[in-house]
Amino acid sequence: MNCALVTGGSRGIGKAICIRLASMGYHVLINYKSNASGAEDTLKTIRKSNGSGELLPFDVSKRQEIGDTLGLWIEDHKEDSLEVLVNNAGIKDDVLMMWMKDEQWENVLRTNLDSFFYITRIVLNGMLLKKYGRIINVASLSGQKGLPGQTNYAAAKGGLIAATKSLAQEVGRRGITVNAVAPGFISTDMTGSLSEKEMKALIPANRLGTPEEVAHVVAFLASHESGYITGEVISINGGMYS
C-alpha cells in the first residue's frame, strides 16, 4: 500500500491536501493534535469518495510523541510504502518582537520548524531504502519576505525554506524530491481574524486563495511527473511576492 502522511490534516490547507492525495490513490495518514472531530470529518470526506485513510494523532512539537507514534506505525507497517510526506502542521502567535514572550518564540519554532526535522528524519529512512519519495513542506509568504508581528513565524518558515533547499541536495540522487509551497493569504481559520477587504486591496489577484488551490500544487509536487523539480519554493499568493 502506498501511503502519504499529512501533518495538521484536520482543517484548512491540511484537510484539502489529505482529500486531494486520497483522490490520487494514496492511503492518507491524517495527523492531528487535538481537533479529533475535524480529523474525523477529513477521513469521512475521503471515504465518501471511496478513498482510503486513517487517523494518526500526535503533537508535532514533541519529539518523543513523534517517535512513539509515527515510529511505531512505520515499524508495524513494513510492507507499506510511505511515499509522500507533507509537513503542513503549524501555528502562529503574532506580536511585535519587543513584546514577544519566550514561549511565543519557542512554541512557534517548535511546531513549525523542529517538527520538520523530527518527522522527516523518521520518514526519510524508508524513502532512502526504496529510492523514491516526495517531501513537500508548507512554508509561507512570511518566510519569504517577512511580515510585521511575525518575527517568530517568519523565522520558522524561513528556516523551513532553507532546510528544504539543503535536504533536496542531500537526497536527490536517491530519487527523493524535496520542495516547498509558500501560501499567501488563504481563506482558512488562520486568516479569519483579518479584514478580507483590506487584504484584497494588497493582493494583485484581488482575492484570498483557497485551500484547494494550495492542495493542487502539493498534489503536483507529490506526483511521479514532478521528479525533475526539487529544492524549489512555489509561491501561492495571488501575485503579492515572487
Secondary structure, 3 states (H helix, E strand, C coil): CEEEEECCCCCHHHHHHHHHHHHCCCEEEEEECCCHHHHHHHHHHHHHCCCEEEEEECCCCCHHHHHHHHHHHHHHCCCCEEEEEEECCCCCCCCCHHHCCHHHHHHHHHHHHHHHHHHHHHHHHHHHHHCCEEEEEECCHHHHHCCCCCHHHHHHHHHHHHHHHHHHHHHHHHCEEEEEEEECCECCHHHCCCCHHHHHHHCCCCCCECHHHHHHHHHHHHCHHHCCCCCCEEEECCCCCC
